[in-house]
Amino acid sequence: HQLVHQIKMPLFVYSISVGNGTASYEELSLNGESPGKINFTELTAQITGLSNMATSDKQFYTAICSGKVYGEGKIEATFHFPIDSLNDHFEISGRLGKIDLTGINPMIIPLANMEIRSGIAQSVDFYISGNSKTSKTNMTFLYNNLKVNILNPKKGDHPKRKFLSNVINGLLIDTNNPGNKKEPRKAVGVISERDRFLSNFNYWWRSIREGMLYSIGLPGQSV
């Protein structure tokens, strides 16, 4: 996306197809020693209308992608990227299917000093609308039996902080969504700010992460 805007000559590509791809993303926290990792496999993508020449009736190009997260949860996402380099608005909509949440600990533990003890995500439906500075996320995250452990990064092998873990599990986190009220808790207009020194993927991940934190009952920004 950024490369297209850097090309000085007019560009238009009707369609690009990707099949059976793999990708991984690693991120190191501010004081971290090892990065959080997320892996995608069985990736397919169809990019249409790729261009740097915006017209009155063509302001965005589209990428439709699907694959698996950590080899298990099926993910589908549609990206709408601006053609005009002066337009920084983007939109992402997608869905993650059923996945054992303990499987995402390789991403969670290094970045949040927290591990998921148990939990099954039934589905995660998300919509992100943003620009180069901030984004807003709407999300419906349905899950069961969610429990976490808070870790102590100052001690070797990340020992569990049992008292704090019990407090958060007992008082803050909604163990199930939907819960007893049978209406699912939804994250609406959860705000995330972009760190301009990090990648676009980091920005998208932060947007999804804030929506998930709000969904389970932990603090987040919303409007």
N, C-alpha and C positions, 0 to 999 in steps of 0.2 A: 504494500500500500504506500509506504513512504518512498520506495524506489520509483514508483510510477510518477509521483509528483516531482521527482528530481529530473526526469527525462525532459530534455529541452525541445525535442521534436514531437509533432502530433502523433498520438498513439491510439489505436483502436484494435482490440482483439475480441472477436465475437465470442469465443468459448475456450476455456481451458479445463481439461479433465485430469483428475488425479485418482489413481487407484491403488489400493493395498499399500498405503503409506504408513510410516511410523514417525513419531515425533516425541520429543521429551523436552521438558522445561525444568530448569534448576534455578533456585533463588536463594541467596544467602542473606540472612537477617543482619541487622546492623552490627550486632556483637556476636554473631554466630560463628561456629567453627566448621560446620558442615551444612551443605545446602539442603533445602527442601526440594523434593523431586516429584514430578507428575509425568506419567507416561501415557501416550495415546498409541493405539495399534489399530490395524484394519481400517485405516483412514481412507475415505473417499471424499472427493470434493468436485464441485462444478462451479466454475467462475464464469459469469457471463457479463458482457458489456464492459469489459475492462478498458478504460480510456482515461486520458487526461484532457479531453475536450468536452466540457459541459455544454449542454444546450438547454433551452427553456423547458423541454419535455424530458430531458435525461440528465438528472442531477446526481444519480448514484449508480454504482455497479454492485452486483450481488455475488456472494459466495455461499453456496449451500454445502455443508460439510456433515459427515457422520463418521463414527468410529467407536472405539471402546476405551474406557478409562481404566488403567491398571489391568487391562485384559478382561474386565468383567462388565462394568456398567456401560450400557450403550448410550452414547451421547449424539444428539443431533442439534445443529445450530445453523442459523441463517444470519449472515452479516450483510449490512448495507453500508457501503463506504462512499464518501463524497468524491465526485470526480474533480471538482474545482478545488485547487489547493488552498484557496481562500476560505473555503467552507470546511469547518472542522467537526461538523455534526456527524454522528454515526449511530446506528441502531443494531442491536444483537438480540435475537430471540432464540430460545432453545429449550431442550428437555434432556435431562439425564434420567435414565431408567433405573431399575432396582439394582442396588449395590450394597455390599457389606461395608459399613462406614469405617470399620477398623482397617480396611485396605488402603485408606487415604492417609494413614499415619505417617508414611514417608514424607508427605508434604506438610502435615500439621505439626509434628513434633519439633523439627528444627526451627520453624517460623513462629510458632505460638507458645512453645514450652508447655504444650498440652497434648495428651494423647486420648484417642477415643477408646474407651474400655469396651463398649458394646453399642450396637445400633444398626438398624437396617433402614436405608433410605428406600422408600417405595417409589418415589419420583421427585424430581426437582424441575419445576417449570419456571423459566426466568425470561425477563425482558429488560434490556439495558438501553438507555438512551443517554447520550452524553456528547461532550466535546473535548477539546484538548485540556480542559481544566477540571471539570467535575462531571459526574454521571449520576443518574438516578436508576435504581433497580427495583423492579416489582418481581416478587417471587412467591411461589407456593411450594413449600418444602415439606413433603409428607414422610414421616419416619416413625419408627417404633423402638422402644427400649433403649433410648440414648443415655449413656453414662460416660463421663469423662474423668480423666485423672489430670490434675495440675502437677507439673513437674518443676523441679528445682534445678535450674541450669548451672548453679554455682557448685554443685556437687557432682562427682563422677557418675556416669551412666544414668543421669537424669532420675534420681530417686523421686518417688511420689510424695507430694505434700498432702498427706491423708486428711488432715482436718479441713484445709481449704477445699479439697476435692469434695468432701462430704457436704460442706456448706453449699457449694455451687450446685451439686447434684440435687440436694434436698430443697433449696430455696430459690434458685435462679433458673435453672434449666427446666424447660418443659420436656418431660421424658418421652411423651408421645405427641404427635401432631397428625390428625386431630386428637384432642384429649377428651375429657369427660363431657365437654360441652358439645362435642360432635361437629362443631364448625372449625375448619382448619384455620390456624393462625397464619396470616399472610403478611409478608413484608411489602409495604407500599411506599414508593418514593424514598427508599433508603439511599442516602448520599455517600458518595465516595470521592475523594480528591486524588488527582493524579500526582505521582512523584515524577517530575519531568526528567529526572536523572535515570529512570528505569524504563523498561520496554513497554510497548503497548500491551503485551500479554500480561505483564504485571498489573497494569491498570484494569484489564478485564477481570483478572483473577481477584483483585481487591474488591471490585464491584460485586462479584458473586459471593465472595467471602463475607462482606458486610451484610448482604441479604440473608445468608445462612445464619449468621450470628443473631441477627434480629429475629429470625424465625424461631430459633430455639430459646429465646428469652434473654439473651445477653445484650449488653448495651450496644446501641448503634445509633446513627444519625438518620432521622427520617423527617419527611415533610408531609 
